[in-house]
C-alpha cells in the first residue's frame, strides 16, 4: 500500500500556486490535506512556519522549550462541564477538559493547518472519494491495549449511526458515509442509515474511508472537538471510566466546580506508561469553574494562572492586570436563528423582515467598538479560505414593513428571542441592539434571558434563539453541522435540497477559485432564506500570568498543553 502524500493532487495544488490561482497559505492548507507534513508544505510555499505552529519531528506538538521547568500545576479558569459522551460534546470547554486524556486522529494548529495526531498520516485518492488513514504505531491506551485502526473505525461507525445523534454526522466526511433510505422517521424526517462498507479496516494500522462523494476536508473534519477517539469499551458517562491515550488521566470531576487532570505515570496494571507524544512538563492541569465574565478577576486575584477567554469589552481590565494577553482572530459568532417550520417563522417574509430591519455593521460597532467584523447572515467568515464576498448587507426598514404587511402583520408583530449569555453578557447586548433596531419596522422584540446552563438545554428547541457558534477552520464545516437538512445541530430547521447539493459541490471542488465561486450560491441560498441574523464575527482573547509559558492562543480555543510549563 502506497503511503505519503498524493503526488497528483500535490502537483495540481503547486501548479495553482505558481500560476497565481492559489495563495501560498492556501497551498499550505491543501498540501497538508493531501498528506504532506506542514513543515514541508510551508517550505514548498516559500514560507516560514509560524513559531506558534511549529512541531517537533513527526509529532503534532511544539519542540521542547530549553528553559522549561518540569513539574507544577497549571490552574485554568473556565466553565467546568459534564463529560458524558465525547461524540455528543456540545461545547469546547467539554473537549478541553478531556483533550489531554482523549486524543484525535488529527489536530489543527494555531495556523488552522491540519496535522496528524493519532494518525501518522493520510492519503486521498485522486477523486477525493477514498482516504487511507495510517494509524500511528506505538500508541497505547491507559489500560495497556495498543491503538489500532479498528479502534478508530469503531468510533467512526458510531458517529455515523443516526441513532446516536452526534453532530459529527453533519460534517462533510461523515455525511458522505450515510444515505437516505427513502423512508421517513416518526417525526416525518428522512430516515438515514450508514452506507455499507463505508468504513474499511485494511489492516491493524490502516483505516480506509469510502465516501459517496468527493470530500476535501477529511483531516479537518477529524479535528472537530466531538471527534475525540474513545476506547471501544466506552459506555456513558465517559467520566466514570475515562480511558484514553493522552498524557493525562481524569483524577476528579465536580461539574460546576473543578476538573483535575493528573499526568499518567503507570498503566492500570501498574506497569510504566510510555506516552507516545514525548516529554510533558506539567504534573497536573486544574480547571476551576468561573464564568466568562469573572475569569479575568480570578486571574487578577491569583486564583488561576490562565483563563479560557475574555471579550474586547474587558480589554481595559485585562490591560491593568500583570500578565500576557493573547489575541487571536476567529470565526466565533452569534447566530440569531429562527426555526423555519414554526409559526410565524415558517413564513419567509417574516424572517426576511427581521433580517432586513437589522444593521449588522452597527451592531458590531455598538457592542464591541473595535476588532469585530460585521456578519453577512450566511455563517461563512472572511477568514475562511472558501469565503466568497457577497454585496454588503443593507438595512431596509421600509421593505421589512412591506413584507410584514404582506405576511398578514400590517400593524407589526410581537416576537421573543431567547439568549443565554453562554459566552458573556455581550450576547445580551447584541440582542438589545437588534431589539432597538427592529422596532422601527414594527417588530416588537422581547428578550428572554435564560441562565447559561439552561440555554444549552433548549438551544435546539426554542423557535427564536441567540446561539454562540465556535470557530471552525472552514465555513463549510459550520454550514454542514448547522444547516444541512436533518442534522442534529440544525437548530433553525432550515432544510433545502438545493443548499445541500450546492454545499456538496463546493466541498468537492479542488480548484480554489472554482470553489469560492461555488460558495457564492451556497452563501446566497442561506442568506436569502432569512433563517438567520448573524450580526458579527467576534474577536477572542485569552490571558495567562507571566509565570506561564507556551500557552497556545488557538482560534478554536483548544487547549493542547503538552509543552506548556509554569515557573516554580
SULKAZI-V46690 format. One record per pair of residues at least 12 apart in sequence whose ideal C-beta (glycine too) atoms are under 7 Angstrom apart, sorted by sequence separation. I is the first residue (numbers start at 0). J is the second residue. D is the distance in whole Angstrom. If there is no record, write none. Layout:
# SULKAZI-V46690
I & J & D
I & J & D
This chain:
# SULKAZI-V46690
80 & 92 & 5
85 & 97 & 6
104 & 116 & 6
121 & 133 & 7
134 & 146 & 6
179 & 191 & 6
180 & 192 & 6
197 & 209 & 5
230 & 242 & 4
248 & 260 & 7
294 & 306 & 4
418 & 430 & 5
434 & 446 & 6
484 & 496 & 7
505 & 517 & 4
13 & 26 & 7
27 & 40 & 4
30 & 43 & 6
80 & 93 & 5
103 & 116 & 5
104 & 117 & 5
105 & 118 & 6
120 & 133 & 5
134 & 147 & 7
178 & 191 & 6
196 & 209 & 6
247 & 260 & 4
248 & 261 & 6
294 & 307 & 6
337 & 350 & 5
360 & 373 & 4
468 & 481 & 7
504 & 517 & 6
505 & 518 & 5
549 & 562 & 5
550 & 563 & 5
12 & 26 & 6
27 & 41 & 6
78 & 92 & 5
82 & 96 & 6
102 & 116 & 6
103 & 117 & 6
104 & 118 & 5
118 & 132 & 5
119 & 133 & 4
134 & 148 & 5
159 & 173 & 5
177 & 191 & 5
178 & 192 & 7
238 & 252 & 5
247 & 261 & 6
295 & 309 & 5
359 & 373 & 4
375 & 389 & 6
416 & 430 & 6
549 & 563 & 4
77 & 92 & 6
82 & 97 & 6
102 & 117 & 5
118 & 133 & 6
119 & 134 & 7
158 & 173 & 6
177 & 192 & 6
247 & 262 & 6
248 & 263 & 5
287 & 302 & 7
294 & 309 & 6
359 & 374 & 5
431 & 446 & 7
484 & 499 & 6
548 & 563 & 7
549 & 564 & 6
80 & 96 & 7
85 & 101 & 6
118 & 134 & 6
119 & 135 & 4
161 & 177 & 7
177 & 193 & 5
178 & 194 & 5
246 & 262 & 6
247 & 263 & 6
287 & 303 & 6
337 & 353 & 7
376 & 392 & 6
430 & 446 & 5
482 & 498 & 7
483 & 499 & 6
501 & 517 & 7
505 & 521 & 5
547 & 563 & 7
548 & 564 & 5
12 & 29 & 4
27 & 44 & 5
37 & 54 & 7
79 & 96 & 7
117 & 134 & 7
118 & 135 & 6
134 & 151 & 6
159 & 176 & 5
176 & 193 & 6
177 & 194 & 6
194 & 211 & 6
246 & 263 & 6
262 & 279 & 6
291 & 308 & 6
375 & 392 & 6
539 & 556 & 7
12 & 30 & 6
26 & 44 & 5
77 & 95 & 7
117 & 135 & 6
159 & 177 & 5
176 & 194 & 5
295 & 313 & 6
547 & 565 & 5
27 & 46 & 7
132 & 151 & 7
262 & 281 & 7
427 & 446 & 7
501 & 520 & 5
502 & 521 & 5
546 & 565 & 5
262 & 282 & 5
501 & 521 & 5
546 & 566 & 4
9 & 30 & 6
12 & 33 & 7
23 & 44 & 4
117 & 138 & 6
176 & 197 & 4
262 & 283 & 7
295 & 316 & 5
299 & 320 & 5
427 & 448 & 6
23 & 45 & 6
176 & 198 & 7
261 & 283 & 5
295 & 317 & 6
298 & 320 & 6
354 & 376 & 6
23 & 46 & 6
260 & 283 & 6
479 & 502 & 7
498 & 521 & 7
501 & 524 & 6
9 & 33 & 5
259 & 283 & 7
260 & 284 & 4
298 & 322 & 7
466 & 490 & 6
478 & 502 & 6
8 & 33 & 4
295 & 320 & 7
9 & 35 & 6
259 & 285 & 5
464 & 490 & 7
498 & 524 & 5
475 & 502 & 6
497 & 524 & 6
498 & 525 & 7
5 & 33 & 5
16 & 44 & 7
104 & 132 & 6
246 & 274 & 5
257 & 285 & 7
258 & 286 & 4
414 & 442 & 6
416 & 444 & 6
418 & 446 & 6
4 & 33 & 5
5 & 34 & 6
117 & 146 & 6
257 & 286 & 7
412 & 441 & 7
495 & 524 & 6
4 & 34 & 3
13 & 43 & 7
161 & 191 & 5
246 & 276 & 6
257 & 287 & 5
411 & 441 & 3
412 & 442 & 6
413 & 443 & 5
414 & 444 & 5
415 & 445 & 4
416 & 446 & 6
417 & 447 & 5
418 & 448 & 6
419 & 449 & 5
421 & 451 & 5
475 & 505 & 7
3 & 34 & 6
4 & 35 & 4
161 & 192 & 7
257 & 288 & 7
410 & 441 & 7
411 & 442 & 6
416 & 447 & 7
418 & 449 & 7
419 & 450 & 7
420 & 451 & 6
459 & 490 & 5
475 & 506 & 5
256 & 288 & 5
411 & 443 & 6
415 & 447 & 5
417 & 449 & 5
419 & 451 & 5
458 & 490 & 6
160 & 193 & 6
178 & 211 & 7
246 & 279 & 4
255 & 288 & 5
359 & 392 & 5
421 & 454 & 6
159 & 193 & 5
176 & 210 & 6
419 & 453 & 7
421 & 455 & 7
175 & 210 & 4
419 & 454 & 2
430 & 465 & 6
493 & 528 & 6
175 & 211 & 5
358 & 394 & 4
429 & 465 & 7
156 & 193 & 7
175 & 212 & 5
247 & 284 & 6
357 & 394 & 7
403 & 440 & 7
417 & 454 & 7
493 & 530 & 4
356 & 394 & 7
403 & 441 & 6
175 & 214 & 5
355 & 394 & 7
426 & 465 & 6
491 & 530 & 4
355 & 395 & 5
356 & 396 & 6
400 & 440 & 5
417 & 457 & 7
491 & 531 & 6
399 & 440 & 4
400 & 441 & 6
426 & 467 & 7
156 & 198 & 5
172 & 214 & 5
332 & 374 & 6
155 & 198 & 5
171 & 214 & 5
355 & 398 & 5
356 & 399 & 4
396 & 439 & 5
478 & 521 & 7
482 & 525 & 6
172 & 216 & 7
334 & 378 & 7
355 & 399 & 4
396 & 440 & 5
417 & 461 & 4
171 & 216 & 6
172 & 217 & 5
422 & 467 & 5
152 & 198 & 5
417 & 463 & 7
421 & 467 & 5
59 & 106 & 5
104 & 151 & 6
173 & 220 & 7
352 & 399 & 4
416 & 463 & 5
417 & 464 & 5
418 & 465 & 4
152 & 200 & 5
172 & 220 & 4
415 & 463 & 6
416 & 464 & 7
171 & 220 & 6
414 & 463 & 6
416 & 465 & 6
170 & 220 & 4
330 & 380 & 4
352 & 402 & 4
149 & 200 & 5
351 & 402 & 6
352 & 403 & 5
148 & 200 & 5
330 & 382 & 6
170 & 223 & 6
330 & 383 & 6
148 & 202 & 7
152 & 206 & 6
328 & 382 & 6
348 & 402 & 4
349 & 403 & 7
59 & 114 & 5
148 & 203 & 6
151 & 206 & 5
312 & 367 & 7
52 & 108 & 4
59 & 115 & 6
147 & 203 & 5
148 & 204 & 6
167 & 223 & 7
311 & 367 & 5
52 & 109 & 5
59 & 116 & 5
148 & 205 & 6
348 & 405 & 6
349 & 406 & 5
51 & 109 & 5
52 & 110 & 4
148 & 206 & 4
167 & 225 & 5
311 & 369 & 6
348 & 406 & 4
166 & 225 & 6
167 & 226 & 6
311 & 370 & 5
366 & 425 & 6
52 & 112 & 7
54 & 114 & 6
165 & 225 & 6
346 & 406 & 5
49 & 110 & 5
366 & 428 & 5
349 & 412 & 7
366 & 429 & 5
366 & 432 & 6
362 & 429 & 6
365 & 432 & 5
136 & 204 & 6
343 & 412 & 7
134 & 204 & 5
362 & 432 & 5
37 & 108 & 7
86 & 157 & 6
133 & 204 & 6
134 & 205 & 7
362 & 433 & 6
86 & 158 & 6
133 & 205 & 6
134 & 206 & 7
131 & 205 & 6
132 & 206 & 4
154 & 228 & 5
37 & 112 & 5
154 & 229 & 6
131 & 207 & 5
357 & 433 & 6
37 & 114 & 5
86 & 163 & 6
87 & 164 & 7
151 & 228 & 6
87 & 165 & 6
129 & 207 & 7
130 & 208 & 5
150 & 228 & 7
153 & 231 & 5
358 & 436 & 6
86 & 165 & 4
129 & 208 & 7
357 & 436 & 5
129 & 209 & 6
356 & 436 & 6
357 & 437 & 6
31 & 112 & 5
32 & 113 & 6
86 & 167 & 6
150 & 231 & 6
335 & 416 & 6
356 & 437 & 4
31 & 113 & 5
128 & 210 & 5
31 & 114 & 7
356 & 439 & 7
28 & 112 & 6
128 & 212 & 7
353 & 437 & 6
356 & 440 & 4
470 & 554 & 5
27 & 112 & 6
128 & 213 & 5
470 & 555 & 5
34 & 120 & 6
127 & 213 & 4
356 & 442 & 6
469 & 555 & 6
34 & 121 & 5
126 & 213 & 6
127 & 214 & 6
130 & 217 & 5
34 & 122 & 5
127 & 215 & 6
352 & 440 & 6
385 & 473 & 6
386 & 474 & 6
353 & 442 & 6
385 & 474 & 6
33 & 123 & 6
140 & 230 & 5
352 & 442 & 7
383 & 473 & 6
385 & 475 & 6
383 & 474 & 4
333 & 426 & 6
123 & 217 & 7
380 & 474 & 6
379 & 474 & 3
333 & 429 & 5
378 & 474 & 7
121 & 218 & 6
146 & 244 & 6
335 & 433 & 7
378 & 477 & 5
433 & 532 & 7
142 & 242 & 6
378 & 478 & 6
141 & 242 & 5
433 & 534 & 7
140 & 242 & 6
141 & 243 & 6
378 & 481 & 7
140 & 244 & 6
113 & 218 & 4
139 & 244 & 7
429 & 534 & 6
113 & 219 & 5
138 & 244 & 5
141 & 248 & 6
113 & 222 & 6
117 & 228 & 6
107 & 219 & 7
105 & 218 & 4
310 & 423 & 5
312 & 425 & 6
8 & 123 & 7
107 & 222 & 4
310 & 425 & 5
105 & 221 & 4
106 & 222 & 6
5 & 122 & 6
8 & 125 & 7
104 & 221 & 4
105 & 222 & 5
2 & 120 & 7
4 & 122 & 7
5 & 123 & 5
7 & 125 & 5
103 & 221 & 6
344 & 462 & 6
3 & 122 & 7
103 & 222 & 6
344 & 463 & 7
2 & 122 & 6
5 & 125 & 7
385 & 505 & 7
1 & 122 & 7
341 & 462 & 4
104 & 226 & 7
141 & 263 & 6
103 & 226 & 6
143 & 266 & 5
103 & 227 & 6
104 & 228 & 7
142 & 266 & 7
143 & 267 & 7
338 & 462 & 5
103 & 228 & 7
141 & 266 & 6
142 & 267 & 5
143 & 268 & 6
337 & 462 & 7
101 & 227 & 4
102 & 228 & 6
141 & 267 & 6
337 & 463 & 5
101 & 228 & 6
117 & 244 & 7
101 & 229 & 6
336 & 464 & 6
387 & 515 & 5
385 & 514 & 5
387 & 516 & 7
94 & 224 & 4
97 & 227 & 6
335 & 465 & 5
336 & 466 & 7
385 & 515 & 6
0 & 131 & 7
2 & 133 & 6
141 & 272 & 7
291 & 422 & 6
292 & 423 & 6
387 & 518 & 4
291 & 423 & 4
292 & 424 & 6
333 & 465 & 6
334 & 466 & 5
386 & 518 & 7
387 & 519 & 4
91 & 224 & 6
94 & 227 & 7
385 & 518 & 5
389 & 522 & 6
333 & 467 & 6
334 & 468 & 6
389 & 523 & 6
387 & 522 & 6
88 & 224 & 6
332 & 468 & 5
88 & 225 & 5
138 & 275 & 5
389 & 526 & 7
87 & 225 & 7
137 & 275 & 5
331 & 469 & 6
86 & 225 & 6
331 & 470 & 5
379 & 518 & 7
85 & 225 & 7
135 & 275 & 7
330 & 470 & 4
100 & 241 & 6
102 & 243 & 7
329 & 470 & 4
330 & 471 & 6
85 & 227 & 4
101 & 243 & 5
102 & 244 & 5
100 & 243 & 4
102 & 245 & 5
379 & 522 & 5
85 & 229 & 6
101 & 245 & 6
100 & 245 & 5
377 & 522 & 4
99 & 245 & 5
99 & 246 & 6
100 & 247 & 6
378 & 525 & 7
99 & 247 & 4
100 & 248 & 6
377 & 525 & 5
100 & 249 & 6
377 & 526 & 4
376 & 526 & 5
84 & 235 & 5
375 & 526 & 7
83 & 235 & 5
85 & 237 & 6
339 & 491 & 6
340 & 492 & 5
83 & 236 & 4
84 & 237 & 6
338 & 491 & 6
339 & 492 & 5
378 & 531 & 7
82 & 236 & 7
83 & 237 & 7
336 & 490 & 6
337 & 491 & 6
338 & 492 & 5
339 & 493 & 5
82 & 237 & 5
336 & 491 & 4
376 & 531 & 6
378 & 533 & 6
82 & 238 & 4
376 & 532 & 6
380 & 536 & 5
376 & 533 & 5
374 & 533 & 4
100 & 260 & 7
374 & 534 & 5
99 & 260 & 6
374 & 535 & 5
96 & 258 & 5
373 & 535 & 6
374 & 536 & 6
372 & 535 & 7
371 & 535 & 5
372 & 536 & 4
371 & 536 & 6
371 & 537 & 5
371 & 538 & 6
370 & 538 & 4
366 & 535 & 7
82 & 252 & 6
367 & 537 & 7
363 & 534 & 6
362 & 534 & 4
363 & 535 & 4
81 & 254 & 5
362 & 535 & 6
80 & 254 & 6
79 & 254 & 6
354 & 529 & 5
357 & 532 & 5
359 & 534 & 4
79 & 255 & 6
359 & 535 & 7
79 & 256 & 6
357 & 534 & 6
79 & 257 & 6
351 & 529 & 4
354 & 532 & 5
79 & 258 & 5
350 & 529 & 3
353 & 532 & 6
350 & 530 & 6
347 & 528 & 7
347 & 529 & 6
32 & 215 & 6
99 & 284 & 6
32 & 218 & 6
96 & 286 & 6
339 & 530 & 5
337 & 530 & 6
336 & 530 & 6
336 & 531 & 5
335 & 531 & 7
334 & 531 & 5
335 & 532 & 4
334 & 533 & 5
0 & 201 & 7
332 & 533 & 6
333 & 534 & 7
333 & 535 & 7
332 & 535 & 7
332 & 536 & 5
0 & 205 & 6
331 & 536 & 7
332 & 537 & 6
330 & 536 & 6
331 & 537 & 5
79 & 286 & 5
73 & 281 & 5
331 & 539 & 6
75 & 284 & 7
77 & 286 & 5
79 & 288 & 4
329 & 538 & 7
71 & 281 & 6
72 & 282 & 6
75 & 285 & 7
78 & 288 & 6
328 & 538 & 6
329 & 539 & 5
69 & 280 & 5
71 & 282 & 6
72 & 283 & 5
73 & 284 & 5
74 & 285 & 5
75 & 286 & 5
76 & 287 & 6
70 & 282 & 5
77 & 289 & 7
78 & 290 & 7
326 & 538 & 7
327 & 539 & 5
67 & 280 & 5
72 & 285 & 6
74 & 287 & 6
76 & 289 & 4
326 & 540 & 5
63 & 278 & 6
92 & 307 & 7
325 & 540 & 7
60 & 276 & 6
324 & 540 & 6
325 & 541 & 5
60 & 277 & 7
325 & 542 & 6
58 & 276 & 6
76 & 294 & 4
324 & 542 & 5
58 & 277 & 6
323 & 542 & 6
322 & 542 & 5
323 & 543 & 5
76 & 297 & 4
322 & 543 & 6
55 & 277 & 7
76 & 298 & 6
322 & 544 & 5
323 & 545 & 7
317 & 540 & 7
322 & 545 & 6
321 & 545 & 6
317 & 542 & 6
327 & 552 & 5
329 & 554 & 4
326 & 552 & 7
327 & 553 & 7
76 & 303 & 4
310 & 537 & 7
311 & 538 & 6
325 & 552 & 4
327 & 554 & 5
75 & 303 & 6
74 & 303 & 4
311 & 540 & 7
74 & 304 & 5
75 & 305 & 5
76 & 306 & 4
77 & 307 & 4
73 & 304 & 6
75 & 306 & 7
76 & 307 & 6
308 & 539 & 6
309 & 540 & 5
73 & 305 & 7
75 & 307 & 7
308 & 540 & 7
308 & 541 & 5
309 & 542 & 7
307 & 541 & 7
306 & 541 & 6
306 & 542 & 6
305 & 543 & 4
304 & 543 & 6
304 & 544 & 5
304 & 546 & 7
305 & 547 & 5
304 & 547 & 5
298 & 542 & 6
305 & 550 & 6
298 & 544 & 7
295 & 542 & 7
308 & 556 & 6
307 & 556 & 6
219 & 472 & 5
219 & 473 & 6
220 & 476 & 7
216 & 473 & 6
219 & 476 & 7
216 & 475 & 7
216 & 476 & 7
304 & 565 & 6
284 & 560 & 6
281 & 560 & 6
279 & 561 & 5
280 & 562 & 7
281 & 563 & 6
280 & 563 & 7
281 & 564 & 7
280 & 564 & 4
281 & 565 & 7
276 & 561 & 6
216 & 506 & 7
212 & 503 & 6
215 & 506 & 6
214 & 506 & 6
215 & 507 & 7
214 & 507 & 7
213 & 507 & 4
215 & 509 & 7
212 & 507 & 6
189 & 485 & 6
188 & 485 & 5
171 & 475 & 6
174 & 479 & 6
170 & 476 & 6
171 & 479 & 5
170 & 479 & 5
174 & 483 & 6
169 & 479 & 5
170 & 480 & 6
169 & 480 & 4
166 & 480 & 5
169 & 483 & 5
246 & 561 & 6
169 & 486 & 3
168 & 486 & 6
169 & 487 & 7
168 & 487 & 7
169 & 488 & 6
166 & 486 & 7
166 & 487 & 5
165 & 487 & 7
166 & 488 & 4
164 & 487 & 5
171 & 506 & 5
28 & 384 & 6
25 & 384 & 6
111 & 472 & 5
107 & 472 & 6
89 & 455 & 6
91 & 469 & 6
127 & 507 & 7
109 & 551 & 6
109 & 552 & 6
111 & 554 & 6
109 & 553 & 5
109 & 554 & 7
107 & 555 & 7
106 & 559 & 7
98 & 557 & 7
98 & 558 & 6
98 & 559 & 7
99 & 560 & 6
95 & 557 & 7
95 & 558 & 4
91 & 555 & 7
91 & 556 & 5
73 & 547 & 7
64 & 548 & 6
64 & 549 & 6
25 & 511 & 6
73 & 560 & 7
61 & 549 & 7
21 & 511 & 5
73 & 563 & 6
20 & 511 & 7
20 & 512 & 6
73 & 565 & 5
71 & 565 & 4
15 & 510 & 7
15 & 511 & 7
68 & 564 & 6
71 & 567 & 6
67 & 564 & 4
11 & 509 & 7
64 & 562 & 7
68 & 566 & 6
63 & 562 & 7
68 & 567 & 6
51 & 551 & 7
64 & 564 & 7
60 & 561 & 5
61 & 562 & 5
60 & 562 & 6
